[in-house]
């Protein structure tokens, strides 16, 4: 794979991620999470156990990153 093909692949992956609403990004992972808050951030794992504060913080950070990416596409 040459450099231009790699750039096209990366660009198309980014465009695909830009189209996903942050509220929906974790809801597709039903094999990992069972409950979500109003923003779509997981609160309980698939076993029904509450997610630890450390993992919740990482998920929130990932959600904020997706929100920024999604909004940048919305106003472009």
N, CA, C and O atoms as a Maestro MAE file, in Angstrom:
{
 s_m_m2io_version
 :::
 2.0.0
}

f_m_ct {
 s_m_title
 :::
 protein
 m_atom[304] {
  # First column is atom index #
  i_m_mmod_type
  r_m_x_coord
  r_m_y_coord
  r_m_z_coord
  i_m_residue_number
  s_m_chain_name
  s_m_pdb_residue_name
  s_m_pdb_atom_name
  i_m_atomic_number
  :::
  1 25 0.855 -1.171 0.000 1 A "UNK " " N  " 7
  2 3 0.000 0.000 0.000 1 A "UNK " " CA " 6
  3 2 0.903 1.237 0.000 1 A "UNK " " C  " 6
  4 15 1.799 1.362 0.835 1 A "UNK " " O  " 8
  5 25 0.660 2.132 -0.932 2 A "UNK " " N  " 7
  6 3 1.490 3.336 -0.981 2 A "UNK " " CA " 6
  7 2 0.905 4.438 -0.098 2 A "UNK " " C  " 6
  8 15 -0.165 4.282 0.491 2 A "UNK " " O  " 8
  9 25 1.618 5.535 -0.023 3 A "UNK " " N  " 7
  10 3 1.276 6.627 0.887 3 A "UNK " " CA " 6
  11 2 -0.104 7.213 0.598 3 A "UNK " " C  " 6
  12 15 -0.868 7.462 1.531 3 A "UNK " " O  " 8
  13 25 -0.438 7.438 -0.668 4 A "UNK " " N  " 7
  14 3 -1.727 8.057 -0.992 4 A "UNK " " CA " 6
  15 2 -2.899 7.131 -0.657 4 A "UNK " " C  " 6
  16 15 -3.949 7.599 -0.217 4 A "UNK " " O  " 8
  17 25 -2.728 5.827 -0.861 5 A "UNK " " N  " 7
  18 3 -3.785 4.884 -0.499 5 A "UNK " " CA " 6
  19 2 -4.002 4.883 1.011 5 A "UNK " " C  " 6
  20 15 -5.138 4.815 1.481 5 A "UNK " " O  " 8
  21 25 -2.920 4.959 1.762 6 A "UNK " " N  " 7
  22 3 -3.006 4.999 3.220 6 A "UNK " " CA " 6
  23 2 -3.735 6.261 3.676 6 A "UNK " " C  " 6
  24 15 -4.578 6.202 4.572 6 A "UNK " " O  " 8
  25 25 -3.418 7.391 3.071 7 A "UNK " " N  " 7
  26 3 -4.090 8.649 3.423 7 A "UNK " " CA " 6
  27 2 -5.576 8.577 3.109 7 A "UNK " " C  " 6
  28 15 -6.398 9.051 3.893 7 A "UNK " " O  " 8
  29 25 -5.930 7.988 1.970 8 A "UNK " " N  " 7
  30 3 -7.345 7.839 1.605 8 A "UNK " " CA " 6
  31 2 -8.075 6.946 2.603 8 A "UNK " " C  " 6
  32 15 -9.204 7.241 2.994 8 A "UNK " " O  " 8
  33 25 -7.432 5.860 3.013 9 A "UNK " " N  " 7
  34 3 -8.036 4.941 3.974 9 A "UNK " " CA " 6
  35 2 -8.273 5.648 5.311 9 A "UNK " " C  " 6
  36 15 -9.349 5.523 5.898 9 A "UNK " " O  " 8
  37 25 -7.280 6.382 5.788 10 A "UNK " " N  " 7
  38 3 -7.402 7.115 7.050 10 A "UNK " " CA " 6
  39 2 -8.498 8.165 6.952 10 A "UNK " " C  " 6
  40 15 -9.291 8.328 7.879 10 A "UNK " " O  " 8
  41 25 -8.546 8.879 5.828 11 A "UNK " " N  " 7
  42 3 -9.570 9.905 5.629 11 A "UNK " " CA " 6
  43 2 -10.966 9.291 5.621 11 A "UNK " " C  " 6
  44 15 -11.882 9.832 6.240 11 A "UNK " " O  " 8
  45 25 -11.135 8.174 4.931 12 A "UNK " " N  " 7
  46 3 -12.466 7.555 4.868 12 A "UNK " " CA " 6
  47 2 -12.891 7.023 6.236 12 A "UNK " " C  " 6
  48 15 -14.074 7.079 6.572 12 A "UNK " " O  " 8
  49 25 -11.942 6.503 7.039 13 A "UNK " " N  " 7
  50 3 -12.265 6.056 8.395 13 A "UNK " " CA " 6
  51 2 -12.697 7.232 9.265 13 A "UNK " " C  " 6
  52 15 -13.641 7.117 10.047 13 A "UNK " " O  " 8
  53 25 -12.007 8.359 9.127 14 A "UNK " " N  " 7
  54 3 -12.356 9.545 9.910 14 A "UNK " " CA " 6
  55 2 -13.739 10.055 9.511 14 A "UNK " " C  " 6
  56 15 -14.532 10.430 10.375 14 A "UNK " " O  " 8
  57 25 -14.031 10.073 8.225 15 A "UNK " " N  " 7
  58 3 -15.340 10.521 7.763 15 A "UNK " " CA " 6
  59 2 -16.445 9.600 8.295 15 A "UNK " " C  " 6
  60 15 -17.527 10.068 8.648 15 A "UNK " " O  " 8
  61 25 -16.174 8.307 8.353 16 A "UNK " " N  " 7
  62 3 -17.160 7.369 8.892 16 A "UNK " " CA " 6
  63 2 -17.402 7.644 10.375 16 A "UNK " " C  " 6
  64 15 -18.546 7.614 10.828 16 A "UNK " " O  " 8
  65 25 -16.340 7.913 11.133 17 A "UNK " " N  " 7
  66 3 -16.486 8.227 12.559 17 A "UNK " " CA " 6
  67 2 -17.219 9.546 12.758 17 A "UNK " " C  " 6
  68 15 -17.952 9.701 13.735 17 A "UNK " " O  " 8
  69 25 -17.034 10.494 11.854 18 A "UNK " " N  " 7
  70 3 -17.676 11.808 11.974 18 A "UNK " " CA " 6
  71 2 -19.195 11.708 11.856 18 A "UNK " " C  " 6
  72 15 -19.912 12.576 12.354 18 A "UNK " " O  " 8
  73 25 -19.682 10.677 11.212 19 A "UNK " " N  " 7
  74 3 -21.123 10.547 11.001 19 A "UNK " " CA " 6
  75 2 -21.847 9.884 12.175 19 A "UNK " " C  " 6
  76 15 -23.077 9.824 12.183 19 A "UNK " " O  " 8
  77 25 -21.102 9.386 13.165 20 A "UNK " " N  " 7
  78 3 -21.709 8.705 14.313 20 A "UNK " " CA " 6
  79 2 -22.014 9.716 15.413 20 A "UNK " " C  " 6
  80 15 -21.120 10.420 15.884 20 A "UNK " " O  " 8
  81 25 -23.268 9.784 15.816 21 A "UNK " " N  " 7
  82 3 -23.649 10.675 16.917 21 A "UNK " " CA " 6
  83 2 -22.997 10.165 18.199 21 A "UNK " " C  " 6
  84 15 -22.956 8.956 18.429 21 A "UNK " " O  " 8
  85 25 -22.488 11.067 19.034 22 A "UNK " " N  " 7
  86 3 -21.864 10.614 20.280 22 A "UNK " " CA " 6
  87 2 -22.840 9.850 21.180 22 A "UNK " " C  " 6
  88 15 -22.425 8.972 21.936 22 A "UNK " " O  " 8
  89 25 -24.123 10.176 21.104 23 A "UNK " " N  " 7
  90 3 -25.128 9.490 21.914 23 A "UNK " " CA " 6
  91 2 -25.305 8.032 21.488 23 A "UNK " " C  " 6
  92 15 -25.791 7.213 22.268 23 A "UNK " " O  " 8
  93 25 -24.912 7.707 20.254 24 A "UNK " " N  " 7
  94 3 -25.105 6.361 19.721 24 A "UNK " " CA " 6
  95 2 -23.842 5.511 19.716 24 A "UNK " " C  " 6
  96 15 -23.917 4.306 19.475 24 A "UNK " " O  " 8
  97 25 -22.694 6.106 19.974 25 A "UNK " " N  " 7
  98 3 -21.435 5.379 19.780 25 A "UNK " " CA " 6
  99 2 -21.270 4.171 20.697 25 A "UNK " " C  " 6
  100 15 -20.708 3.164 20.265 25 A "UNK " " O  " 8
  101 25 -21.730 4.231 21.927 26 A "UNK " " N  " 7
  102 3 -21.593 3.098 22.839 26 A "UNK " " CA " 6
  103 2 -22.804 2.176 22.795 26 A "UNK " " C  " 6
  104 15 -22.697 1.001 23.145 26 A "UNK " " O  " 8
  105 25 -23.935 2.684 22.377 27 A "UNK " " N  " 7
  106 3 -25.164 1.886 22.354 27 A "UNK " " CA " 6
  107 2 -25.048 0.690 21.417 27 A "UNK " " C  " 6
  108 15 -25.770 -0.294 21.579 27 A "UNK " " O  " 8
  109 25 -24.164 0.763 20.456 28 A "UNK " " N  " 7
  110 3 -23.952 -0.341 19.518 28 A "UNK " " CA " 6
  111 2 -23.161 -1.478 20.155 28 A "UNK " " C  " 6
  112 15 -23.115 -2.582 19.612 28 A "UNK " " O  " 8
  113 25 -22.543 -1.217 21.295 29 A "UNK " " N  " 7
  114 3 -21.696 -2.207 21.961 29 A "UNK " " CA " 6
  115 2 -22.482 -2.936 23.056 29 A "UNK " " C  " 6
  116 15 -22.096 -2.919 24.225 29 A "UNK " " O  " 8
  117 25 -23.578 -3.571 22.664 30 A "UNK " " N  " 7
  118 3 -24.447 -4.236 23.632 30 A "UNK " " CA " 6
  119 2 -23.781 -5.448 24.268 30 A "UNK " " C  " 6
  120 15 -24.249 -5.925 25.302 30 A "UNK " " O  " 8
  121 25 -22.718 -5.953 23.688 31 A "UNK " " N  " 7
  122 3 -21.983 -7.059 24.282 31 A "UNK " " CA " 6
  123 2 -21.108 -6.626 25.440 31 A "UNK " " C  " 6
  124 15 -20.600 -7.467 26.182 31 A "UNK " " O  " 8
  125 25 -20.923 -5.310 25.608 32 A "UNK " " N  " 7
  126 3 -20.074 -4.786 26.677 32 A "UNK " " CA " 6
  127 2 -20.851 -4.046 27.753 32 A "UNK " " C  " 6
  128 15 -20.477 -4.085 28.926 32 A "UNK " " O  " 8
  129 25 -21.934 -3.369 27.367 33 A "UNK " " N  " 7
  130 3 -22.654 -2.494 28.296 33 A "UNK " " CA " 6
  131 2 -24.148 -2.799 28.276 33 A "UNK " " C  " 6
  132 15 -24.702 -3.203 27.253 33 A "UNK " " O  " 8
  133 25 -24.790 -2.596 29.432 34 A "UNK " " N  " 7
  134 3 -26.227 -2.879 29.510 34 A "UNK " " CA " 6
  135 2 -27.070 -1.641 29.797 34 A "UNK " " C  " 6
  136 15 -28.234 -1.588 29.400 34 A "UNK " " O  " 8
  137 25 -26.501 -0.637 30.484 35 A "UNK " " N  " 7
  138 3 -27.251 0.577 30.813 35 A "UNK " " CA " 6
  139 2 -26.439 1.805 30.439 35 A "UNK " " C  " 6
  140 15 -25.210 1.806 30.502 35 A "UNK " " O  " 8
  141 25 -27.161 2.856 30.046 36 A "UNK " " N  " 7
  142 3 -26.521 4.080 29.586 36 A "UNK " " CA " 6
  143 2 -27.204 5.286 30.218 36 A "UNK " " C  " 6
  144 15 -28.385 5.229 30.559 36 A "UNK " " O  " 8
  145 25 -26.454 6.382 30.374 37 A "UNK " " N  " 7
  146 3 -27.067 7.611 30.889 37 A "UNK " " CA " 6
  147 2 -27.744 8.354 29.746 37 A "UNK " " C  " 6
  148 15 -27.810 7.841 28.629 37 A "UNK " " O  " 8
  149 25 -28.243 9.543 30.008 38 A "UNK " " N  " 7
  150 3 -28.993 10.299 29.000 38 A "UNK " " CA " 6
  151 2 -28.139 10.709 27.801 38 A "UNK " " C  " 6
  152 15 -28.677 10.992 26.730 38 A "UNK " " O  " 8
  153 25 -26.818 10.746 27.966 39 A "UNK " " N  " 7
  154 3 -25.918 11.080 26.860 39 A "UNK " " CA " 6
  155 2 -25.463 9.854 26.081 39 A "UNK " " C  " 6
  156 15 -24.774 9.982 25.069 39 A "UNK " " O  " 8
  157 25 -25.841 8.673 26.542 40 A "UNK " " N  " 7
  158 3 -25.431 7.444 25.878 40 A "UNK " " CA " 6
  159 2 -24.127 6.886 26.411 40 A "UNK " " C  " 6
  160 15 -23.554 5.974 25.815 40 A "UNK " " O  " 8
  161 25 -23.651 7.419 27.524 41 A "UNK " " N  " 7
  162 3 -22.416 6.929 28.133 41 A "UNK " " CA " 6
  163 2 -22.771 5.749 29.036 41 A "UNK " " C  " 6
  164 15 -23.690 5.850 29.848 41 A "UNK " " O  " 8
  165 25 -22.054 4.630 28.905 42 A "UNK " " N  " 7
  166 3 -22.370 3.445 29.709 42 A "UNK " " CA " 6
  167 2 -22.263 3.692 31.209 42 A "UNK " " C  " 6
  168 15 -21.353 4.375 31.678 42 A "UNK " " O  " 8
  169 25 -23.204 3.127 31.946 43 A "UNK " " N  " 7
  170 3 -23.181 3.206 33.410 43 A "UNK " " CA " 6
  171 2 -23.028 1.826 34.044 43 A "UNK " " C  " 6
  172 15 -22.574 1.714 35.183 43 A "UNK " " O  " 8
  173 25 -23.404 0.774 33.313 44 A "UNK " " N  " 7
  174 3 -23.317 -0.594 33.824 44 A "UNK " " CA " 6
  175 2 -22.781 -1.521 32.729 44 A "UNK " " C  " 6
  176 15 -23.076 -1.342 31.548 44 A "UNK " " O  " 8
  177 25 -21.990 -2.511 33.143 45 A "UNK " " N  " 7
  178 3 -21.486 -3.477 32.176 45 A "UNK " " CA " 6
  179 2 -22.578 -4.491 31.836 45 A "UNK " " C  " 6
  180 15 -23.695 -4.408 32.347 45 A "UNK " " O  " 8
  181 25 -22.247 -5.434 30.981 46 A "UNK " " N  " 7
  182 3 -23.236 -6.400 30.505 46 A "UNK " " CA " 6
  183 2 -23.748 -7.290 31.642 46 A "UNK " " C  " 6
  184 15 -24.854 -7.824 31.552 46 A "UNK " " O  " 8
  185 25 -22.967 -7.456 32.702 47 A "UNK " " N  " 7
  186 3 -23.389 -8.259 33.856 47 A "UNK " " CA " 6
  187 2 -24.293 -7.489 34.805 47 A "UNK " " C  " 6
  188 15 -24.844 -8.066 35.742 47 A "UNK " " O  " 8
  189 25 -24.451 -6.190 34.570 48 A "UNK " " N  " 7
  190 3 -25.287 -5.366 35.425 48 A "UNK " " CA " 6
  191 2 -24.525 -4.665 36.530 48 A "UNK " " C  " 6
  192 15 -25.120 -3.964 37.349 48 A "UNK " " O  " 8
  193 25 -23.205 -4.848 36.561 49 A "UNK " " N  " 7
  194 3 -22.375 -4.182 37.568 49 A "UNK " " CA " 6
  195 2 -22.087 -2.748 37.146 49 A "UNK " " C  " 6
  196 15 -21.875 -2.466 35.967 49 A "UNK " " O  " 8
  197 25 -22.083 -1.851 38.116 50 A "UNK " " N  " 7
  198 3 -21.791 -0.447 37.820 50 A "UNK " " CA " 6
  199 2 -20.344 -0.316 37.342 50 A "UNK " " C  " 6
  200 15 -19.439 -0.958 37.875 50 A "UNK " " O  " 8
  201 25 -20.146 0.521 36.337 51 A "UNK " " N  " 7
  202 3 -18.809 0.740 35.786 51 A "UNK " " CA " 6
  203 2 -17.990 1.547 36.792 51 A "UNK " " C  " 6
  204 15 -18.498 2.480 37.414 51 A "UNK " " O  " 8
  205 25 -16.710 1.173 36.945 52 A "UNK " " N  " 7
  206 3 -15.844 1.865 37.900 52 A "UNK " " CA " 6
  207 2 -15.634 3.319 37.485 52 A "UNK " " C  " 6
  208 15 -15.800 3.672 36.317 52 A "UNK " " O  " 8
  209 25 -15.272 4.147 38.444 53 A "UNK " " N  " 7
  210 3 -15.069 5.571 38.173 53 A "UNK " " CA " 6
  211 2 -13.957 5.786 37.159 53 A "UNK " " C  " 6
  212 15 -14.049 6.682 36.320 53 A "UNK " " O  " 8
  213 25 -12.908 4.977 37.225 54 A "UNK " " N  " 7
  214 3 -11.781 5.096 36.301 54 A "UNK " " CA " 6
  215 2 -12.232 4.827 34.862 54 A "UNK " " C  " 6
  216 15 -11.916 5.597 33.954 54 A "UNK " " O  " 8
  217 25 -12.961 3.748 34.663 55 A "UNK " " N  " 7
  218 3 -13.450 3.408 33.326 55 A "UNK " " CA " 6
  219 2 -14.487 4.419 32.867 55 A "UNK " " C  " 6
  220 15 -14.515 4.788 31.693 55 A "UNK " " O  " 8
  221 25 -15.337 4.870 33.776 56 A "UNK " " N  " 7
  222 3 -16.347 5.870 33.428 56 A "UNK " " CA " 6
  223 2 -15.686 7.159 32.950 56 A "UNK " " C  " 6
  224 15 -16.166 7.803 32.018 56 A "UNK " " O  " 8
  225 25 -14.592 7.526 33.588 57 A "UNK " " N  " 7
  226 3 -13.863 8.731 33.190 57 A "UNK " " CA " 6
  227 2 -13.283 8.569 31.785 57 A "UNK " " C  " 6
  228 15 -13.328 9.507 30.989 57 A "UNK " " O  " 8
  229 25 -12.743 7.397 31.473 58 A "UNK " " N  " 7
  230 3 -12.194 7.131 30.137 58 A "UNK " " CA " 6
  231 2 -13.295 7.151 29.077 58 A "UNK " " C  " 6
  232 15 -13.109 7.682 27.982 58 A "UNK " " O  " 8
  233 25 -14.441 6.565 29.416 59 A "UNK " " N  " 7
  234 3 -15.562 6.554 28.475 59 A "UNK " " CA " 6
  235 2 -16.080 7.966 28.219 59 A "UNK " " C  " 6
  236 15 -16.424 8.309 27.087 59 A "UNK " " O  " 8
  237 25 -16.137 8.779 29.261 60 A "UNK " " N  " 7
  238 3 -16.576 10.172 29.125 60 A "UNK " " CA " 6
  239 2 -15.614 10.940 28.229 60 A "UNK " " C  " 6
  240 15 -16.043 11.736 27.394 60 A "UNK " " O  " 8
  241 25 -14.308 10.704 28.398 61 A "UNK " " N  " 7
  242 3 -13.297 11.366 27.577 61 A "UNK " " CA " 6
  243 2 -13.446 10.954 26.110 61 A "UNK " " C  " 6
  244 15 -13.352 11.792 25.213 61 A "UNK " " O  " 8
  245 25 -13.676 9.666 25.872 62 A "UNK " " N  " 7
  246 3 -13.889 9.172 24.516 62 A "UNK " " CA " 6
  247 2 -15.159 9.772 23.916 62 A "UNK " " C  " 6
  248 15 -15.189 10.119 22.735 62 A "UNK " " O  " 8
  249 25 -16.210 9.895 24.735 63 A "UNK " " N  " 7
  250 3 -17.470 10.484 24.290 63 A "UNK " " CA " 6
  251 2 -17.274 11.944 23.892 63 A "UNK " " C  " 6
  252 15 -17.784 12.378 22.860 63 A "UNK " " O  " 8
  253 25 -16.535 12.707 24.708 64 A "UNK " " N  " 7
  254 3 -16.276 14.117 24.404 64 A "UNK " " CA " 6
  255 2 -15.475 14.271 23.116 64 A "UNK " " C  " 6
  256 15 -15.714 15.192 22.334 64 A "UNK " " O  " 8
  257 25 -14.531 13.373 22.901 65 A "UNK " " N  " 7
  258 3 -13.741 13.390 21.664 65 A "UNK " " CA " 6
  259 2 -14.650 13.143 20.458 65 A "UNK " " C  " 6
  260 15 -14.525 13.812 19.433 65 A "UNK " " O  " 8
  261 25 -15.569 12.174 20.589 66 A "UNK " " N  " 7
  262 3 -16.502 11.884 19.502 66 A "UNK " " CA " 6
  263 2 -17.461 13.045 19.280 66 A "UNK " " C  " 6
  264 15 -17.806 13.351 18.138 66 A "UNK " " O  " 8
  265 25 -17.895 13.693 20.353 67 A "UNK " " N  " 7
  266 3 -18.792 14.840 20.223 67 A "UNK " " CA " 6
  267 2 -18.112 15.956 19.436 67 A "UNK " " C  " 6
  268 15 -18.728 16.570 18.564 67 A "UNK " " O  " 8
  269 25 -16.866 16.214 19.740 68 A "UNK " " N  " 7
  270 3 -16.114 17.252 19.038 68 A "UNK " " CA " 6
  271 2 -15.969 16.902 17.558 68 A "UNK " " C  " 6
  272 15 -16.135 17.764 16.695 68 A "UNK " " O  " 8
  273 25 -15.661 15.644 17.268 69 A "UNK " " N  " 7
  274 3 -15.515 15.190 15.888 69 A "UNK " " CA " 6
  275 2 -16.843 15.292 15.142 69 A "UNK " " C  " 6
  276 15 -16.879 15.744 13.998 69 A "UNK " " O  " 8
  277 25 -17.927 14.877 15.783 70 A "UNK " " N  " 7
  278 3 -19.254 14.916 15.164 70 A "UNK " " CA " 6
  279 2 -19.694 16.352 14.890 70 A "UNK " " C  " 6
  280 15 -20.223 16.647 13.819 70 A "UNK " " O  " 8
  281 25 -19.477 17.240 15.850 71 A "UNK " " N  " 7
  282 3 -19.877 18.638 15.674 71 A "UNK " " CA " 6
  283 2 -19.038 19.339 14.616 71 A "UNK " " C  " 6
  284 15 -19.533 20.237 13.935 71 A "UNK " " O  " 8
  285 25 -17.783 18.948 14.466 72 A "UNK " " N  " 7
  286 3 -16.949 19.555 13.426 72 A "UNK " " CA " 6
  287 2 -17.474 19.190 12.043 72 A "UNK " " C  " 6
  288 15 -17.349 19.979 11.107 72 A "UNK " " O  " 8
  289 25 -18.054 18.014 11.906 73 A "UNK " " N  " 7
  290 3 -18.639 17.588 10.642 73 A "UNK " " CA " 6
  291 2 -19.975 18.284 10.411 73 A "UNK " " C  " 6
  292 15 -20.311 18.627 9.277 73 A "UNK " " O  " 8
  293 25 -20.727 18.492 11.472 74 A "UNK " " N  " 7
  294 3 -22.058 19.089 11.370 74 A "UNK " " CA " 6
  295 2 -22.001 20.535 10.870 74 A "UNK " " C  " 6
  296 15 -22.885 20.974 10.135 74 A "UNK " " O  " 8
  297 25 -20.974 21.261 11.266 75 A "UNK " " N  " 7
  298 3 -20.869 22.667 10.890 75 A "UNK " " CA " 6
  299 2 -19.949 22.906 9.701 75 A "UNK " " C  " 6
  300 15 -19.711 24.053 9.323 75 A "UNK " " O  " 8
  301 25 -19.436 21.845 9.114 76 A "UNK " " N  " 7
  302 3 -18.522 21.999 7.969 76 A "UNK " " CA " 6
  303 2 -19.279 22.318 6.707 76 A "UNK " " C  " 6
  304 15 -18.672 22.480 5.648 76 A "UNK " " O  " 8
  :::
 }
 m_bond[303] {
  # First column is bond index #
  i_m_from
  i_m_to
  i_m_order
  :::
  1 1 2 1
  2 2 3 1
  3 3 4 2
  4 3 5 1
  5 5 6 1
  6 6 7 1
  7 7 8 2
  8 7 9 1
  9 9 10 1
  10 10 11 1
  11 11 12 2
  12 11 13 1
  13 13 14 1
  14 14 15 1
  15 15 16 2
  16 15 17 1
  17 17 18 1
  18 18 19 1
  19 19 20 2
  20 19 21 1
  21 21 22 1
  22 22 23 1
  23 23 24 2
  24 23 25 1
  25 25 26 1
  26 26 27 1
  27 27 28 2
  28 27 29 1
  29 29 30 1
  30 30 31 1
  31 31 32 2
  32 31 33 1
  33 33 34 1
  34 34 35 1
  35 35 36 2
  36 35 37 1
  37 37 38 1
  38 38 39 1
  39 39 40 2
  40 39 41 1
  41 41 42 1
  42 42 43 1
  43 43 44 2
  44 43 45 1
  45 45 46 1
  46 46 47 1
  47 47 48 2
  48 47 49 1
  49 49 50 1
  50 50 51 1
  51 51 52 2
  52 51 53 1
  53 53 54 1
  54 54 55 1
  55 55 56 2
  56 55 57 1
  57 57 58 1
  58 58 59 1
  59 59 60 2
  60 59 61 1
  61 61 62 1
  62 62 63 1
  63 63 64 2
  64 63 65 1
  65 65 66 1
  66 66 67 1
  67 67 68 2
  68 67 69 1
  69 69 70 1
  70 70 71 1
  71 71 72 2
  72 71 73 1
  73 73 74 1
  74 74 75 1
  75 75 76 2
  76 75 77 1
  77 77 78 1
  78 78 79 1
  79 79 80 2
  80 79 81 1
  81 81 82 1
  82 82 83 1
  83 83 84 2
  84 83 85 1
  85 85 86 1
  86 86 87 1
  87 87 88 2
  88 87 89 1
  89 89 90 1
  90 90 91 1
  91 91 92 2
  92 91 93 1
  93 93 94 1
  94 94 95 1
  95 95 96 2
  96 95 97 1
  97 97 98 1
  98 98 99 1
  99 99 100 2
  100 99 101 1
  101 101 102 1
  102 102 103 1
  103 103 104 2
  104 103 105 1
  105 105 106 1
  106 106 107 1
  107 107 108 2
  108 107 109 1
  109 109 110 1
  110 110 111 1
  111 111 112 2
  112 111 113 1
  113 113 114 1
  114 114 115 1
  115 115 116 2
  116 115 117 1
  117 117 118 1
  118 118 119 1
  119 119 120 2
  120 119 121 1
  121 121 122 1
  122 122 123 1
  123 123 124 2
  124 123 125 1
  125 125 126 1
  126 126 127 1
  127 127 128 2
  128 127 129 1
  129 129 130 1
  130 130 131 1
  131 131 132 2
  132 131 133 1
  133 133 134 1
  134 134 135 1
  135 135 136 2
  136 135 137 1
  137 137 138 1
  138 138 139 1
  139 139 140 2
  140 139 141 1
  141 141 142 1
  142 142 143 1
  143 143 144 2
  144 143 145 1
  145 145 146 1
  146 146 147 1
  147 147 148 2
  148 147 149 1
  149 149 150 1
  150 150 151 1
  151 151 152 2
  152 151 153 1
  153 153 154 1
  154 154 155 1
  155 155 156 2
  156 155 157 1
  157 157 158 1
  158 158 159 1
  159 159 160 2
  160 159 161 1
  161 161 162 1
  162 162 163 1
  163 163 164 2
  164 163 165 1
  165 165 166 1
  166 166 167 1
  167 167 168 2
  168 167 169 1
  169 169 170 1
  170 170 171 1
  171 171 172 2
  172 171 173 1
  173 173 174 1
  174 174 175 1
  175 175 176 2
  176 175 177 1
  177 177 178 1
  178 178 179 1
  179 179 180 2
  180 179 181 1
  181 181 182 1
  182 182 183 1
  183 183 184 2
  184 183 185 1
  185 185 186 1
  186 186 187 1
  187 187 188 2
  188 187 189 1
  189 189 190 1
  190 190 191 1
  191 191 192 2
  192 191 193 1
  193 193 194 1
  194 194 195 1
  195 195 196 2
  196 195 197 1
  197 197 198 1
  198 198 199 1
  199 199 200 2
  200 199 201 1
  201 201 202 1
  202 202 203 1
  203 203 204 2
  204 203 205 1
  205 205 206 1
  206 206 207 1
  207 207 208 2
  208 207 209 1
  209 209 210 1
  210 210 211 1
  211 211 212 2
  212 211 213 1
  213 213 214 1
  214 214 215 1
  215 215 216 2
  216 215 217 1
  217 217 218 1
  218 218 219 1
  219 219 220 2
  220 219 221 1
  221 221 222 1
  222 222 223 1
  223 223 224 2
  224 223 225 1
  225 225 226 1
  226 226 227 1
  227 227 228 2
  228 227 229 1
  229 229 230 1
  230 230 231 1
  231 231 232 2
  232 231 233 1
  233 233 234 1
  234 234 235 1
  235 235 236 2
  236 235 237 1
  237 237 238 1
  238 238 239 1
  239 239 240 2
  240 239 241 1
  241 241 242 1
  242 242 243 1
  243 243 244 2
  244 243 245 1
  245 245 246 1
  246 246 247 1
  247 247 248 2
  248 247 249 1
  249 249 250 1
  250 250 251 1
  251 251 252 2
  252 251 253 1
  253 253 254 1
  254 254 255 1
  255 255 256 2
  256 255 257 1
  257 257 258 1
  258 258 259 1
  259 259 260 2
  260 259 261 1
  261 261 262 1
  262 262 263 1
  263 263 264 2
  264 263 265 1
  265 265 266 1
  266 266 267 1
  267 267 268 2
  268 267 269 1
  269 269 270 1
  270 270 271 1
  271 271 272 2
  272 271 273 1
  273 273 274 1
  274 274 275 1
  275 275 276 2
  276 275 277 1
  277 277 278 1
  278 278 279 1
  279 279 280 2
  280 279 281 1
  281 281 282 1
  282 282 283 1
  283 283 284 2
  284 283 285 1
  285 285 286 1
  286 286 287 1
  287 287 288 2
  288 287 289 1
  289 289 290 1
  290 290 291 1
  291 291 292 2
  292 291 293 1
  293 293 294 1
  294 294 295 1
  295 295 296 2
  296 295 297 1
  297 297 298 1
  298 298 299 1
  299 299 300 2
  300 299 301 1
  301 301 302 1
  302 302 303 1
  303 303 304 2
  :::
 }
}
